[in-house]
Amino acid sequence: MEPTGPTVSATEFSQLTGLSRERLRTWERRHGVPQPVRAGSGRRRYALSDVAPLIAARRAIEAGVPVEQALTRAHEHATSGPDAEALAAGLDASPLQSLILSGPEPVTVVYANRAAREGREAPALGTRLSGGELATRLAAAFAARGPSRFQRPPWEPGGLAVTCLAVPLADGAAGTPLLALYDLDDPDTRAERADAQATDIELQRTRGDLAEREAALELADEISVALRDRSGVAAITASTELLMRRLDIVDAAIAPYMTGQIVLGRSSRRLLDPDMVTVAAHPLLAQAISGEITVMEPADAELIGAPGGLGALLVPAVCAGEPLGVLLLLFDDTPDVGTGLLRTLRLVGTALGLALMQERLLSE
């Protein structure tokens, strides 16, 4: 607080009035308006009470009023000390969203400037702002002796936090404390921040995809070596063990397909008991037999004998277009399968199909 009342930095004053800092200094030199206050560091600060008059002056100049005449009026207005109503009238022309709130309990929107009224997110007149981080910030701002600057949460979920300035005003006509809340981030700045956030999310997703593909390629290399050095049941067992170690698989079982059923053998960790399951009774199982890697949620996996709460992944074993079985992998929940892992699982399914065909031929 200064003797002139609440003050803001030159940058904030420029944002609130829509006037460049160079234009403000030119007017100060030539016309003596506005008059900055020098802070202890020597930096310029401006009285918040000058915001509305200067906005009015800017609008008058844009309408054709000579600069000196418009600024003289602004100076006279500033000297008289505008109240909340005059401040509201001036702020209506500001390009930045501004609200006047009554409070502190309840905090209610009693004025919104044109930018806020035309914005899609800003609260409407009469809206009560209660609960959460914003309510805590506003309560502190009402109690403060001067302006406070903070990041307010977005008005709607999924939005961006906005830098704002809260300034206590003179009491209203009914003695109700008032608080001016100015957004300091203009729409272009918010759009740039939203674009930057979206870019960062996309970058993180891309990095995740690359890491997943790299891990899948490493797994595919290990499985290729295991299949090169083994054949038949030994190749199937080695591939399954690799998958269980690298993918946090709870259990795994190989189920050959014959005469409309899959034959579940005893699983690696014995969570699945041997059983015969009719494929036609389970659409997702039929989908896997047809050659598509299939994800089963826990409720579906229970139908084929999985313990409650475990999801499943069915990897088809196909050779020369003939369905020979499925590799059943159990997970703690519904498995999340990325593109890199899908490629590896297709390789495993192909190897499994070849191994099952080899076993079938040997048994004949």
C-alpha positions as CSV (number, residue, x, y, z in Angstrom):
1,M,0.0,0.0,0.0
2,E,1.2,3.5,-0.9
3,P,-0.3,6.9,0.2
4,T,-2.1,6.9,-3.1
5,G,-3.7,3.5,-2.3
6,P,-3.0,0.1,-3.8
7,T,-0.3,0.0,-6.5
8,V,0.7,-2.5,-9.2
9,S,3.9,-3.0,-11.2
10,A,4.4,-1.3,-14.6
11,T,3.8,-4.6,-16.4
12,E,0.5,-5.3,-14.6
13,F,-0.6,-1.7,-15.1
14,S,0.0,-2.1,-18.8
15,Q,-1.9,-5.3,-18.9
16,L,-4.9,-3.9,-17.0
17,T,-5.1,-0.7,-19.1
18,G,-4.3,-2.1,-22.5
19,L,-1.6,0.5,-22.9
20,S,2.0,-0.4,-23.7
21,R,4.7,0.6,-21.2
22,E,6.3,2.8,-23.8
23,R,3.0,4.7,-24.3
24,L,2.6,5.2,-20.6
25,R,6.1,6.7,-20.3
26,T,5.5,9.0,-23.3
27,W,2.3,10.3,-21.7
28,E,4.1,10.7,-18.4
29,R,6.8,12.9,-20.1
30,R,4.4,14.9,-22.2
31,H,1.3,15.2,-20.1
32,G,2.2,14.2,-16.6
33,V,-0.3,11.3,-16.6
34,P,0.0,8.8,-15.1
35,Q,2.3,9.6,-12.2
36,P,4.3,6.5,-11.1
37,V,5.3,5.7,-7.6
38,R,8.9,4.7,-7.0
39,A,9.2,1.6,-4.9
40,G,12.2,1.0,-2.6
41,S,14.0,-0.7,-5.4
42,G,13.5,2.3,-7.7
43,R,11.0,0.4,-9.9
44,R,7.9,2.1,-11.2
45,R,4.6,1.2,-9.7
46,Y,1.2,2.7,-10.6
47,A,-1.8,3.5,-8.5
48,L,-4.6,1.0,-9.2
49,S,-7.1,3.9,-9.0
50,D,-5.5,5.2,-12.3
51,V,-6.6,2.1,-14.2
52,A,-10.2,3.0,-14.9
53,P,-9.5,6.6,-15.9
54,L,-6.8,5.6,-18.2
55,I,-8.9,3.0,-19.9
56,A,-11.6,5.7,-20.3
57,A,-8.9,8.0,-21.8
58,R,-7.7,5.3,-24.2
59,R,-11.2,4.6,-25.4
60,A,-11.8,8.4,-25.8
61,I,-8.6,8.7,-27.9
62,E,-9.7,5.7,-30.0
63,A,-13.0,7.6,-30.6
64,G,-11.2,10.7,-31.8
65,V,-10.8,12.8,-28.7
66,P,-7.4,14.7,-28.6
67,V,-4.9,13.0,-26.4
68,E,-4.3,16.0,-24.1
69,Q,-8.0,16.6,-23.6
70,A,-8.6,12.9,-22.9
71,L,-5.8,12.7,-20.4
72,T,-6.8,15.9,-18.6
73,R,-10.2,14.3,-18.0
74,A,-8.5,11.2,-16.8
75,H,-6.3,13.2,-14.4
76,E,-9.3,15.0,-13.0
77,H,-11.1,11.7,-12.6
78,A,-8.1,10.1,-10.9
79,T,-7.8,13.0,-8.5
80,S,-11.4,12.6,-7.4
81,G,-10.7,9.0,-6.4
82,P,-13.1,6.7,-8.3
83,D,-15.3,4.4,-6.3
84,A,-16.1,0.8,-7.1
85,E,-18.9,1.8,-9.5
86,A,-16.6,4.1,-11.4
87,L,-13.8,1.5,-11.5
88,A,-16.3,-1.1,-12.9
89,A,-17.4,1.3,-15.6
90,G,-13.8,1.9,-16.6
91,L,-12.8,-1.8,-16.5
92,D,-15.6,-2.7,-18.9
93,A,-13.3,-1.7,-21.7
94,S,-10.3,-3.7,-20.5
95,P,-9.3,-6.7,-22.7
96,L,-8.6,-8.7,-19.5
97,Q,-11.3,-10.5,-17.5
98,S,-12.1,-8.6,-14.3
99,L,-14.6,-9.3,-11.5
100,I,-15.8,-7.4,-8.4
101,L,-16.7,-9.7,-5.5
102,S,-18.6,-9.0,-2.3
103,G,-17.7,-11.0,0.7
104,P,-16.0,-12.4,2.5
105,E,-18.9,-14.7,3.4
106,P,-20.3,-15.6,1.1
107,V,-18.1,-14.5,-1.8
108,T,-20.4,-13.4,-4.5
109,V,-19.8,-12.0,-8.0
110,V,-21.4,-8.6,-8.1
111,Y,-19.8,-7.3,-11.3
112,A,-18.1,-8.8,-14.4
113,N,-16.5,-6.7,-17.1
114,R,-17.2,-7.2,-20.8
115,A,-14.3,-9.6,-21.3
116,A,-15.6,-11.8,-18.4
117,R,-19.2,-11.6,-19.5
118,E,-18.3,-12.7,-23.0
119,G,-15.9,-15.4,-21.9
120,R,-17.1,-18.9,-21.8
121,E,-15.6,-19.9,-18.5
122,A,-16.0,-16.8,-16.2
123,P,-18.7,-17.1,-13.4
124,A,-21.9,-15.2,-14.0
125,L,-23.3,-12.4,-11.9
126,G,-24.7,-13.7,-8.6
127,T,-22.4,-16.8,-8.6
128,R,-21.2,-17.7,-5.1
129,L,-17.6,-18.8,-5.0
130,S,-17.2,-21.2,-2.1
131,G,-15.1,-24.2,-1.2
132,G,-11.7,-25.3,-2.4
133,E,-8.4,-23.5,-2.9
134,L,-10.0,-20.4,-4.5
135,A,-12.2,-19.7,-1.5
136,T,-9.2,-19.9,0.8
137,R,-7.2,-17.5,-1.5
138,L,-10.1,-15.0,-1.6
139,A,-10.7,-15.1,2.1
140,A,-7.0,-14.1,2.6
141,A,-7.4,-11.4,0.0
142,F,-10.4,-9.9,1.7
143,A,-8.4,-9.8,5.0
144,A,-5.3,-8.3,3.4
145,R,-4.5,-4.6,3.7
146,G,-3.3,-4.3,0.1
147,P,-3.2,-6.2,-3.2
148,S,-2.3,-9.8,-3.4
149,R,-1.2,-11.8,-6.4
150,F,-1.7,-15.5,-6.8
151,Q,-2.6,-18.3,-9.2
152,R,-6.3,-19.0,-9.2
153,P,-7.6,-22.4,-10.2
154,P,-9.5,-22.6,-13.5
155,W,-13.2,-21.7,-13.5
156,E,-14.0,-25.0,-15.2
157,P,-12.4,-28.5,-14.8
158,G,-9.6,-29.1,-17.3
159,G,-8.7,-25.5,-17.7
160,L,-5.5,-23.7,-16.8
161,A,-4.6,-21.8,-13.6
162,V,-4.5,-18.1,-14.2
163,T,-2.3,-15.4,-12.6
164,C,-4.6,-12.8,-11.0
165,L,-4.5,-9.8,-8.8
166,A,-6.9,-9.3,-5.9
167,V,-7.4,-5.7,-4.6
168,P,-9.6,-4.7,-1.6
169,L,-11.9,-1.8,-2.5
170,A,-13.8,0.7,-0.4
171,D,-16.9,-0.8,1.2
172,G,-20.1,-0.8,-0.9
173,A,-23.1,1.3,-0.2
174,A,-24.4,-1.3,2.2
175,G,-21.1,-1.5,4.0
176,T,-20.2,-4.8,2.3
177,P,-16.5,-5.3,1.7
178,L,-15.6,-5.5,-2.0
179,L,-12.7,-7.1,-3.8
180,A,-11.6,-6.5,-7.4
181,L,-10.2,-9.6,-9.0
182,Y,-8.1,-9.0,-12.2
183,D,-6.8,-11.7,-14.5
184,L,-3.3,-10.8,-15.6
185,D,-3.0,-13.5,-18.2
186,D,-4.6,-12.3,-21.5
187,P,-6.4,-14.7,-23.8
188,D,-3.3,-15.1,-26.1
189,T,-1.1,-16.0,-23.1
190,R,-3.7,-18.6,-21.9
191,A,-3.9,-20.0,-25.4
192,E,-0.1,-20.3,-25.6
193,R,0.0,-22.0,-22.2
194,A,-2.7,-24.4,-23.3
195,D,-0.8,-25.2,-26.5
196,A,2.4,-25.7,-24.5
197,Q,0.6,-28.0,-22.0
198,A,-0.9,-30.1,-24.9
199,T,2.5,-30.3,-26.5
200,D,4.1,-31.4,-23.3
201,I,1.4,-34.1,-22.8
202,E,2.0,-35.3,-26.4
203,L,5.7,-35.3,-25.8
204,Q,5.4,-37.4,-22.7
205,R,3.0,-39.8,-24.5
206,T,5.5,-40.1,-27.3
207,R,8.4,-40.8,-24.9
208,G,6.2,-43.4,-23.2
209,D,5.5,-45.1,-26.5
210,L,9.2,-45.1,-27.5
211,A,10.1,-46.6,-24.1
212,E,7.4,-49.3,-24.5
213,R,8.6,-50.1,-28.0
214,E,12.2,-50.3,-26.9
215,A,11.2,-52.7,-24.1
216,A,9.1,-54.7,-26.5
217,L,12.0,-55.0,-29.0
218,E,14.3,-56.2,-26.2
219,L,11.7,-58.8,-25.2
220,A,11.3,-59.9,-28.8
221,D,15.1,-60.4,-29.2
222,E,15.2,-62.6,-26.1
223,I,12.2,-64.6,-27.3
224,S,13.8,-65.0,-30.7
225,V,17.0,-66.4,-29.1
226,A,14.9,-68.8,-27.0
227,L,13.0,-70.0,-30.0
228,R,16.2,-70.4,-32.1
229,D,17.8,-72.6,-29.4
230,R,14.8,-74.7,-28.6
231,S,11.8,-76.4,-30.3
232,G,8.4,-77.8,-29.4
233,V,7.4,-77.8,-25.8
234,A,10.8,-76.5,-24.7
235,A,10.4,-73.4,-26.9
236,I,6.9,-72.8,-25.6
237,T,8.0,-73.1,-22.0
238,A,11.0,-70.8,-22.5
239,S,8.8,-68.1,-24.2
240,T,6.2,-68.2,-21.5
241,E,8.8,-67.9,-18.7
242,L,10.3,-64.8,-20.4
243,L,6.9,-63.2,-20.7
244,M,6.1,-63.8,-17.1
245,R,9.4,-62.3,-15.9
246,R,9.2,-59.2,-18.1
247,L,5.5,-58.3,-18.1
248,D,4.5,-58.9,-14.4
249,I,2.2,-61.7,-15.4
250,V,0.5,-63.4,-12.5
251,D,0.1,-66.8,-14.3
252,A,0.1,-68.3,-17.7
253,A,-1.2,-71.4,-19.4
254,I,-1.1,-72.9,-22.9
255,A,-4.5,-74.1,-24.2
256,P,-4.5,-76.2,-27.4
257,Y,-7.6,-76.0,-29.5
258,M,-9.4,-79.1,-30.7
259,T,-13.0,-79.9,-31.8
260,G,-14.5,-76.6,-30.7
261,Q,-12.8,-76.6,-27.3
262,I,-9.6,-75.4,-25.7
263,V,-7.8,-77.7,-23.4
264,L,-6.4,-75.9,-20.3
265,G,-3.4,-77.7,-18.9
266,R,-2.1,-76.8,-15.4
267,S,-0.9,-73.2,-15.4
268,S,2.6,-72.1,-14.5
269,R,1.7,-71.0,-11.0
270,R,-1.3,-73.3,-10.7
271,L,-4.0,-70.6,-10.4
272,L,-5.8,-72.3,-13.3
273,D,-6.9,-75.9,-13.1
274,P,-7.0,-78.2,-16.0
275,D,-10.4,-77.9,-17.8
276,M,-12.1,-78.1,-21.1
277,V,-13.8,-74.8,-22.2
278,T,-16.2,-74.6,-25.1
279,V,-15.2,-71.8,-27.4
280,A,-18.6,-71.1,-28.8
281,A,-19.9,-70.3,-25.3
282,H,-17.4,-67.4,-24.9
283,P,-17.4,-64.7,-27.7
284,L,-14.0,-63.3,-26.6
285,L,-12.5,-66.7,-26.6
286,A,-13.9,-67.3,-30.1
287,Q,-12.4,-64.0,-31.1
288,A,-9.0,-65.1,-29.9
289,I,-9.2,-68.4,-31.7
290,S,-10.0,-66.6,-34.9
291,G,-6.5,-65.0,-34.7
292,E,-7.0,-61.7,-32.8
293,I,-5.1,-60.9,-29.6
294,T,-7.9,-60.3,-27.1
295,V,-8.1,-58.5,-23.7
296,M,-10.5,-59.9,-21.1
297,E,-11.7,-57.9,-18.1
298,P,-11.8,-59.7,-14.7
299,A,-15.5,-60.5,-15.0
300,D,-15.0,-62.1,-18.4
301,A,-11.8,-63.9,-17.3
302,E,-13.7,-65.5,-14.4
303,L,-15.9,-67.3,-16.9
304,I,-13.0,-69.3,-18.2
305,G,-11.7,-70.2,-14.7
306,A,-9.5,-67.2,-13.7
307,P,-9.5,-66.3,-10.0
308,G,-11.6,-63.2,-9.2
309,G,-10.1,-59.8,-9.9
310,L,-7.6,-61.0,-12.5
311,G,-7.8,-59.9,-16.1
312,A,-6.5,-61.9,-19.0
313,L,-4.8,-61.6,-22.3
314,L,-5.4,-64.3,-25.0
315,V,-2.7,-64.7,-27.6
316,P,-3.8,-66.9,-30.5
317,A,-1.6,-69.6,-31.8
318,V,-2.2,-70.0,-35.5
319,C,-0.1,-71.9,-38.1
320,A,-0.8,-71.8,-41.8
321,G,-4.2,-70.2,-41.1
322,E,-5.3,-73.0,-38.8
323,P,-6.1,-72.1,-35.2
324,L,-4.1,-74.4,-32.9
325,G,-4.7,-72.8,-29.4
326,V,-4.2,-69.8,-27.2
327,L,-1.7,-68.6,-24.7
328,L,-3.6,-67.4,-21.7
329,L,-1.9,-64.7,-19.6
330,L,-3.3,-63.5,-16.3
331,F,-2.8,-60.0,-14.9
332,D,-3.7,-58.3,-11.6
333,D,-6.3,-56.2,-13.5
334,T,-7.4,-55.6,-17.1
335,P,-4.1,-55.6,-19.1
336,D,-3.0,-52.4,-20.9
337,V,-1.4,-53.5,-24.2
338,G,0.5,-51.0,-26.4
339,T,1.5,-51.3,-30.0
340,G,5.0,-52.4,-29.2
341,L,3.9,-55.2,-27.0
342,L,1.3,-56.3,-29.5
343,R,4.1,-56.9,-32.1
344,T,6.0,-59.0,-29.6
345,L,2.9,-61.0,-28.7
346,R,2.2,-61.7,-32.3
347,L,5.7,-63.1,-32.6
348,V,5.1,-65.3,-29.6
349,G,1.7,-66.4,-31.0
350,T,3.4,-67.4,-34.3
351,A,6.1,-69.3,-32.5
352,L,3.5,-71.0,-30.3
353,G,1.6,-72.0,-33.4
354,L,4.7,-73.5,-35.0
355,A,5.5,-75.4,-31.8
356,L,2.0,-76.8,-31.4
357,M,2.0,-77.9,-35.1
358,Q,5.4,-79.6,-34.6
359,E,4.0,-81.4,-31.5
360,R,0.9,-82.5,-33.4
361,L,3.0,-83.9,-36.3
362,L,5.3,-85.7,-33.9
363,S,2.4,-87.3,-32.1
364,E,0.9,-88.5,-35.3
